[in-house]
Amino acid sequence: MTKRPITLTAGAVMMAVAASAVPAMSVSAQDFDWRTHEGDTVTFLAPVHPIVDGMAASGLLDQFTADTGIEVDVQTLAEDLYFDKMEQTVRAAEGSADVYFLPMDSTAFTQYSADAVESLTPYIEDPTKTSTDYDFADFPDGFMGGVMYPPGADDAEAHGIPLAFEAYTLFYNKDHVDKYLDGVLPTTMDELIAAAATINEAGASDGVAGAVMRGIRSDTIMDTLTGVVLNAVGDMESPTPYNIWFDGAWDSPRLDDPAVCKGLADYANMLAAGPVNKFAIDWPDANTLFQQGKAAFFIDASLFGPGYEDPEQSVVVGKTGYMVLPPQQAGENSQTGHWLWGLGIPKNSASKDASWYFIQYMTDKANTAKLGTYTGGAPRLSSYEDAGYTESLVPEYAATVNDAMSDSRTTVVLREGWTGTPALAIVDTMLAIANGEDPATACAAGNEALLAAVS
């Protein structure tokens, strides 16, 4: 489970509000009765997050109540507290929340395994409960992979709806590329690694690292790491529940597959081109260093991008470039992974139908685009044709995210206990390579460790 609060300053929020300063959407499909549950109240449990701020700042919360007659009791907590509260709430005998921010990963799967999260497919398929213009197919198929259960089943049902996504992309500092690389951008992953190493050496006296990456020994780096590995393996299948780490069965780990090992080495080599404290860096540190102009390259969540254009928190405004991950061979397609926040309904909710009205309202086409201006991570395809959304973002950033999402795959592994020893076996393999161990040797050892962890 990767915890990743994205906080925007007041300046960034005001830019998002300005970009979306149009009247809040009133419900559209006239043949759908939005007031069926008038008088109900839904309790919405969420972490502190720009999406929640956006629901209030854009007027959507008030408009939802005006259009449906359903009151919303919003309860927010700091993210570190939220995860504990969320688990307690959805697993309790009696419900205290009706809708909640759902991490669309192994967290959702463990809740499904405990029969704690409601299937939304019956609501989506019921024309008396879902407006005809909701268009569930507008969410990319790949975005649903983390919440379709039972995993891999032909009759798998949706247990969450995407709210905001991140794809793993490349940020670069244009000034550093101009100064140290004569303005020449890498076209392959190997060229990127070489460029990062070059800048790390040449920029040392200037306090500039070639790259900054998540380098701590923690399962929290797994999503970014998986995105880089997916770029290395190309069209290799990565079906749920195994993702790219197993060849169709838990007793067939494949860290020693040359393509998978190459991806681990790609990440490790980018990490190796980092500052002296690179093995103590998590995403807040990496993000801050890039914002401060102290690194040339940074591979991580696309959601960080809007913050680089906010003068209240960044010195790289107008100096940041955005790219999909460079492919293995020039001209090939880039690949990456994605992670999502979604909305779900606890099984113990007392107001499930009204809760579904809230979810479909906040995640329809118009409102997904509106809320996406607060994160740069709108998870509907149609959002990238919505002028209000795209014009709120730097054009290069919007184009990069749109390109990345078209070929991205989920980073999740759906297995109880995955974020403990199994995930760390993969992280340890990457860290061994970053510390100078031969990749093939490290991957072979890592494969044995991963097999032992899931046996």
N, C-alpha and C positions, 0 to 999 in steps of 0.2 A: 504494500500500500504506500503510495507516494503522497505525502502531504504537501500541498502547494498553494498557500494563500497568495492571491495576486492583489496587491493593494495599490490603488491609484491615489495620487494626491488630489487635493481640492481642484487644482488647475486642470488635471486630466479629466476629472469628473465634469467640470464645467464645459470642457471642450466636447465631451460626449453628449452633454445635455444640449449644447448648441447645435450639434450635428443632428440631433434627433428632435429638435424643437418644432415638432408638428403636433397637431391635436392627437391625443391618445386615441388609438383605434377603438371604435365602437364595433360590436360584434357584427359580422357580415351576413352569413347565410340566413336569409329571412325566414326560411322554412324550418329552422332549428329553434327550439324553445330553450333559450338560455336562462329563463327564469324559473325553471322547474324546481330548483332548490332554494328559491328565495326565502330568506329568513334563517338559513343555515349559517354556521360559522365553521371555518376550517382553521386549524392551528398549523402554521408553517414553521418548521424547525430548520434552521440554516446556520452556516458559519458566517462570520463577517466576510462579505464578498462584494465586489463591484456590481454583480448581477442583482443582488438584493438592494443595494443602494440605487441601482438603476430603476428597479421596479417602483420605488418611491419617487425618485427625482423626475422620472418621465411621466408620472401620473398614472401609470398602469395599474397600481394597486387600487387607487380610488376609482379608476374607470371600470375595473373588473367588478367592483362592488356596485357601481351604478348600473352596469349592464346586466348583472346577474342577480343582484339582491343578496349575494353571499358576502358575509363579512370575513375578513382575514386577520387573524391574530399572528403577527410575525414575531418569532422568538429567535434571536441570534446570539451566538456565542463565538468567542475567539476560536480559531480552528483547532488548536490543540485540545481545548475543552470540548469542542463540538464532537469530535470523533467518539469520545467516551460517552457523552450524553446521547448521541445517536444510537449507539449500540444498546445502551440501557433502555432507551425508549422503544425501539422496534422489537426488542425481545421481552418486554414486560408483559405480564398477564393482562393488564388493562392499559389501553392506549392513552397517551397524552399528547400525541401529535398525529396529524392527518396527512400531511405532505412533508417531505423532507428532501434535502440535498443528498443525492445518492452518488457515491463514487462508483463509476461504472467499471468496476474491476473486481478483484477477488473479494473485496468487501461485500459487494452486492451478491456475489456467488455464495459466500458463507451465510449471508442472511437468507438467501433462497434455500440453502441446504437446511437451515433451521426453521423453514416454513414461516419466515418473518416478513416477507415482502410480497405484495400483491401482484399477480399477473395483470398486465394492462391490455393484453390482446383482446379479451372479451369486451372491454370498453371501446377500444379502437374499432372493432368490427360491428358494433351495435349502432345503427343509424339513429336510434333514439337517444344515444348518449354522446355521439361524436358528430360534429358538424360536417357536412359534405365537402366543405372547402378546407378541411384540416390537412389533407394530403400527407399522410404518413410516409409515402414513398419518396418524399422530398428529402428525407434523411438518408445519407449514403448508407448502403448496406453494411459497409465496414464499421460504421459508427455504432451499430447495434450489437456487434459481436460479443461485447462484454456483458450483455444483459439478456441474451436469448437463452432460455433454459427449458428443458435440459440441454446442456451444451452439445452441439452437433446433431441434435435430433431433428428429423424432418418436421416434427410438430412442435418445435421449440416456440415458446411464447415470450413476448417482450415484458420485462420487469422494470423498465425505466425508460424515460424519454430524454434524449440529449438536450442539455441546456447551454453548455459551453465546452469547447474542445481546445486542445493544444496539439499541434503537430510539431515534430522535432526538425528544426530548420537551422540554417547557418546565418548568424549575424556577423558582420565584419565592420571594422572601423576604416572608413575610406581614407582618412589622413594617414594611418599607418600603412595601408596598402600602397598609397602613393609614395610615401617616404622610403619604405623598405623593399617594396616589390616593383617599383617603377609603375605602379598603377595596374599591374597585370594580375588578374584574378585567376585562381586555380580552376581547371575544368574537370579534374578528376579527384578522387579522394586521396590518392597518393600525392598528387600535386599540392593539395591542401595541407597534408601532413608535412611535406617538405617546406612549404611556405611558412607554416607555423614554426618549424624548427629554425628556419633562417631568421625570422623576426625575433624569436626568443633569444638568439645569440646576439644579433645586431642591436636589439633594443634594450638589452640588459642595463646599459649605462643610463638609459633614459627612463628606466622603471617601467618598461613596456614588455609584457609577456606575449609570446607568440599565440597562445591560446589560453582560455580558462574554461575548465570543465568541472563537473561534480566529481570529486575524487575521494570522498570519504568511503570507508568500508560500511556500507549500509544498503539495505534493500531499496532505499529511497532514490537511488540512482538508476534503478532497473528500467524505468520507462524510457529515459533518454538513451541508455545503453542499448535497449532493444531496438529503438528507432535506427541507431547507427548500424546494428547488425542486420536489420531488415534491408537496409540499403546495400549491404554487401552480398546478401544471398539472392538478390534479384527475384526471379519468379519461383523460387523454392516455396513450396506450400508451407503455411504456418497456421493450420486449423486449430480452433478451440477444441478441447481445453489446453492443448499442449503448446501452442504458439510455435516458435521456431526452435525451441530447445529440445524437442523430442521428435523422433521419427514415427509418429502415430501410436506410440505406446509408452507408458511410464518407465518401462524397463529398457527403452532404446534412446538414451540421451545422445545428443549429437554435437557436443562442444568440439569434438575432434573432427567434425566435417570441415574440410578446407575453407569453404565459404563462410561458415559460422565463425571459425577461428579467425579468419581474415577480418570479419566485422569486430570481433573483440580486440584484435590488434589495432584496428583503425582507431577505435575509441582510446585505447591505451596510449597510442602514439600521440594523439592530440593532447591527452592528459599530461604526457611526459614533457610537452612543450609549454608547460605552465609555470607559474611562479614557484618560489622555493617552498611555499606551504601548500602545494597543490594537493597533497593527500589529506589535508584537513578542510578542504573546501566543499561546502554543500551549495545548493542553488542560491540561497540569499547572498552568500559571499561572492559567488561567481557573477551573479547579476549585478551586484554593486561594483565589482571591479570593472566590468564592461561599461557600466554607466559612467564610471569615473575616467574612462578613456585609457585604462591601464592594460588592456588586452586587445590584440588584433582580431582574434576570431573567438567565437562562442557558439557552440552547438547546444541548443536546449529548446524549451517550450516556446512556441510561437507567441504565446500570450504575453511574453515579456516585451514584445516589440513596441506597443503603444507607449510604454513607459520611457523608451529611449527618445521619444519625441516630445516629452514633457519637460519644459525648462525648469520646473520646480524640483525635479529629482535627477536630472541628467545633464551631463556636460557634452554629450554626443548628439545633441539635437541637430538634425540635418547632416550629420557626419556618419550615420549608420546605414550600412547596406544590408539588404535582405536577399537570401538565396535559398533554394532548395538544396539538400545535401548533394555535393558533387558525386556523380556516379562512379562506378569502378573503372569504366572505359569512357572516353570522351564520346559524346553523342548518344550514350545509352540513357534510358529513363532513370530518373532519380526515384528512390523508394524511401519510405519512412514509416514511422509509427505514430499513433495518436492515443491520447488519454482524454477522458471526458468526465465532467460533472453532469449529472442528470437530476431529474425529479422522480421520486417514487412515492408509493403509498404503503405504509406499514399494514400488515395483515390485521393488526389490532386497532386500526382506525375506526372510529364510530361514524365517520362521514365520508365514506369512500366515493359515492357518486358526486358529491359536491367537490371533493378533492380532485376528481378527474376533470371536472369543469375548470378548476383553477389551473391544472397542468396543461390542458389543451389550449386554454386561453393564452397562457404565458409562452407557449412553445409553438403557436401557429406561425405562419409565414411572416406576417407583418411584425409581430412582437419579437420573434426570434431576431430579426434584423435590427429592430430598435434596441433590444438589450445587448446585442452584439457590439454596439458602438462603445460599450463600457469595457469590453475585454479584447476586441479584435478576434474573437473566436466563435462567431455565429456558426452553428452546426447544420444549417440547412443549405442545400445547393442554391436555392433561389435567392439567398441573401446576397450572393455575389453578383446578382443582377439588380439589386435594390440600391438606388442612388443614395438614399439616406445613410445606408451602411457603408458602402464603398467610399463615399466622399468624406466620411469621418476619419478615414485612415490614409496614411501615406500610400500613394498608388503602388509603389514597388512592394511595400509590405502586403497590401491586399492581394496583389497578383501572385506573390510567393505563397501565401497561405492557401489561396485557391488552387494553385498548382500542387502544393503538397497534399492537400486533402483528397485530391482526385485519385491518388495512388497509395494513400496511407492505409495501414492495417493496424488493428488493435495491438496494444503492447501487453495485454493481460494474459495471465495463466490462471485457469480456473481449477484450483486444487486447494483443499484445506491445508493450511500451514505453509503455503508457498512462500510467503514473505519472510519466513524464518531461515532455517538452514539451507533449503534448496536454492533460494535466490542468492544467498551469500556465497554458495559454491561457484556461481557464475561471476559474481563481483570479484571474488578472490582470484579467479582465473585472469580476469582483465587486469587487476592490480599487480599480479605477478609479472605480466608482460610489461606493464608500465614501469616496473622496477628493474627491467632488463632481462628477464628470463626469456629463453627461446619460445616463440609462440606455439610451435607444435608440441613442445614438451609441456608447457603450461596447460594447453588445451587437453592433452591426453590425461594429465593429472586431474584437471577440473572435471573431465567427463566421469572419471571414477568417483570423485567426490559427489557429483550430482546424482549419480546412480545410487550411491549409498544413502544420500539424503532422502530419496523418495522410496526407498525399499522398505 
